[in-house]
Amino acid sequence: MTNENKDFIKLDDIDVSILKIINEDVRTSYRQISRSLDVSVGTVHNRIDKMVKSGVIKKFSPVIDHEILGYVLTTIIGVRVKGGKLKNWEEKTYFNKNVVGIYDVTGEYDAFLIAKFKDTNELNTFIKDLVKDPNIERTYTQTVLDVIKRRYGFFKYIIIQIFNLLNQTITTFI
């Protein structure tokens, strides 16, 4: 991923404040946002619309609690794939019901999966099916014992990166 020849979107204090509010609860009404920021409802609407159209906001989606659905086991699985086969394997793996994230990485493995399972038997079946694939050279599985921090949307990191790229300073927004 490179920053060359890329036009960055410039966010002001109001944009950042709106993002912070909707990152906490996307259901917050434009009226509530406008009151807390002391701006008009139209300003909030126009700012959010602009951020959607420019791609700053990719989508509005629910945060699902997998544990309530019975998926109590979280794993991080490193996968080494035969040369030239990574894209095909990722496209196939993308649709697996247990996989919640696929990350291309550097280092010993080509990709890492974040996957959720109901129990160790389901994990065992998944891993055995995974290693049956002739394009898989090796896997490495870790089980998550406890989640210390989980930030959906990576809001703080993204805002810091945007401001750093624009050579601005972070104030009380974070």
C-alpha positions as CSV (number, residue, x, y, z in Angstrom):
1,M,0.0,0.0,0.0
2,T,1.5,3.3,-1.0
3,N,0.7,6.9,-0.5
4,E,2.1,8.1,-3.8
5,N,-0.2,9.9,-6.2
6,K,-3.1,9.6,-3.8
7,D,-5.4,12.5,-3.0
8,F,-6.2,12.5,0.7
9,I,-9.4,13.9,2.1
10,K,-9.0,16.7,4.5
11,L,-11.2,16.6,7.6
12,D,-11.8,19.5,9.9
13,D,-12.8,19.5,13.6
14,I,-16.5,19.1,12.8
15,D,-15.9,16.1,10.5
16,V,-13.8,14.5,13.2
17,S,-16.3,15.1,15.9
18,I,-19.1,13.7,13.7
19,L,-17.0,10.6,13.0
20,K,-16.3,10.1,16.7
21,I,-20.0,10.3,17.6
22,I,-21.2,7.9,14.9
23,N,-18.3,5.5,15.6
24,E,-19.7,5.2,19.2
25,D,-23.3,4.7,18.0
26,V,-24.2,4.9,14.3
27,R,-27.9,5.2,15.2
28,T,-27.3,8.7,16.7
29,S,-29.7,11.0,14.9
30,Y,-28.5,14.0,12.9
31,R,-30.5,16.2,15.3
32,Q,-28.6,14.7,18.3
33,I,-25.3,15.2,16.6
34,S,-26.2,18.8,15.6
35,R,-27.1,19.6,19.2
36,S,-24.0,18.2,20.7
37,L,-21.8,20.0,18.1
38,D,-23.8,23.2,18.1
39,V,-24.3,23.1,14.3
40,S,-27.3,22.8,12.1
41,V,-28.9,19.5,11.1
42,G,-28.2,20.4,7.5
43,T,-24.5,20.7,8.3
44,V,-24.4,17.3,9.8
45,H,-26.3,15.8,6.9
46,N,-24.1,17.4,4.3
47,R,-20.9,16.5,6.1
48,I,-21.9,12.8,6.5
49,D,-23.1,12.7,2.9
50,K,-19.7,14.2,1.7
51,M,-17.8,11.7,3.8
52,V,-19.8,8.8,2.3
53,K,-19.4,10.0,-1.3
54,S,-15.6,10.6,-0.8
55,G,-15.1,7.1,0.7
56,V,-14.1,8.2,4.2
57,I,-17.2,6.4,5.5
58,K,-17.3,3.0,3.6
59,K,-20.5,1.7,5.1
60,F,-22.8,1.7,8.2
61,S,-23.0,-1.8,9.7
62,P,-23.9,-3.5,12.9
63,V,-21.3,-4.9,15.4
64,I,-22.2,-8.5,15.9
65,D,-21.6,-10.2,19.3
66,H,-20.5,-13.7,18.1
67,E,-20.5,-15.1,21.6
68,I,-24.2,-14.6,21.9
69,L,-24.6,-16.6,18.7
70,G,-22.6,-19.4,20.2
71,Y,-19.2,-18.7,18.5
72,V,-17.1,-18.6,21.7
73,L,-13.7,-19.6,20.4
74,T,-11.6,-17.1,18.5
75,T,-8.5,-18.1,16.6
76,I,-5.8,-16.5,14.6
77,I,-4.5,-18.8,11.9
78,G,-1.3,-18.2,9.9
79,V,-1.4,-19.7,6.4
80,R,1.4,-20.3,4.0
81,V,0.1,-20.7,0.4
82,K,2.0,-22.1,-2.6
83,G,3.4,-19.4,-4.8
84,G,0.9,-17.7,-7.1
85,K,-2.1,-19.3,-5.5
86,L,-2.8,-16.8,-2.7
87,K,-5.5,-14.8,-4.5
88,N,-7.5,-18.0,-5.5
89,W,-7.3,-19.4,-2.1
90,E,-8.4,-16.1,-0.5
91,E,-11.4,-15.9,-2.8
92,K,-12.5,-19.4,-1.9
93,T,-11.9,-18.9,1.9
94,Y,-13.6,-15.5,2.0
95,F,-17.1,-17.2,2.0
96,N,-16.4,-19.6,4.9
97,K,-18.9,-19.0,7.7
98,N,-16.2,-19.1,10.4
99,V,-13.8,-16.6,8.8
100,V,-14.4,-13.0,10.0
101,G,-11.1,-11.6,8.7
102,I,-8.4,-12.3,6.1
103,Y,-5.2,-10.3,6.1
104,D,-2.3,-10.5,3.6
105,V,0.9,-10.1,5.6
106,T,4.7,-10.1,5.3
107,G,6.9,-12.6,6.9
108,E,6.8,-16.4,7.4
109,Y,3.1,-16.7,6.5
110,D,1.2,-15.2,3.5
111,A,-2.1,-14.5,5.2
112,F,-3.7,-14.6,8.6
113,L,-7.3,-15.6,9.3
114,I,-9.4,-14.5,12.2
115,A,-12.0,-17.1,12.7
116,K,-14.7,-17.9,15.2
117,F,-15.9,-21.3,16.2
118,K,-18.6,-22.8,18.5
119,D,-16.1,-25.3,20.0
120,T,-12.8,-27.1,19.5
121,N,-14.4,-29.8,17.4
122,E,-15.6,-27.2,14.8
123,L,-12.1,-25.7,14.9
124,N,-10.5,-29.1,14.4
125,T,-12.7,-29.8,11.4
126,F,-11.9,-26.4,9.9
127,I,-8.1,-26.9,10.3
128,K,-8.2,-30.4,8.9
129,D,-10.2,-29.2,5.8
130,L,-7.8,-26.3,5.4
131,V,-4.6,-28.5,5.3
132,K,-6.3,-30.9,2.8
133,D,-6.1,-28.1,0.2
134,P,-3.1,-28.8,-2.0
135,N,-2.2,-25.1,-2.2
136,I,-1.7,-24.9,1.6
137,E,1.9,-25.5,2.6
138,R,1.6,-24.8,6.3
139,T,-0.7,-23.4,9.0
140,Y,-0.1,-22.0,12.5
141,T,-3.1,-21.7,14.8
142,Q,-3.4,-19.7,18.0
143,T,-6.4,-19.5,20.2
144,V,-7.4,-16.2,21.7
145,L,-7.7,-16.5,25.5
146,D,-8.9,-13.0,26.3
147,V,-9.6,-9.8,24.3
148,I,-7.9,-6.9,26.0
149,K,-8.9,-4.2,23.4
150,R,-11.3,-4.2,20.5
151,R,-12.0,-1.1,18.6
152,Y,-14.4,-1.5,15.7
153,G,-13.5,0.9,12.8
154,F,-10.0,1.6,14.3
155,F,-11.2,5.1,14.8
156,K,-8.4,6.5,16.9
157,Y,-5.7,5.0,14.7
158,I,-7.2,6.2,11.5
159,I,-7.8,9.8,12.8
160,I,-4.2,10.0,14.1
161,Q,-2.9,8.8,10.7
162,I,-5.0,11.2,8.8
163,F,-3.9,14.1,10.9
164,N,-0.2,13.0,10.8
165,L,-0.4,12.8,7.0
166,L,-1.9,16.3,6.9
167,N,0.8,17.6,9.3
168,Q,-1.9,18.7,11.8
169,T,-1.9,18.2,15.5
170,I,-4.4,16.2,17.5
171,T,-6.3,18.1,20.1
172,T,-9.1,17.1,22.4
173,F,-10.9,14.9,19.9
174,I,-9.1,11.8,20.9
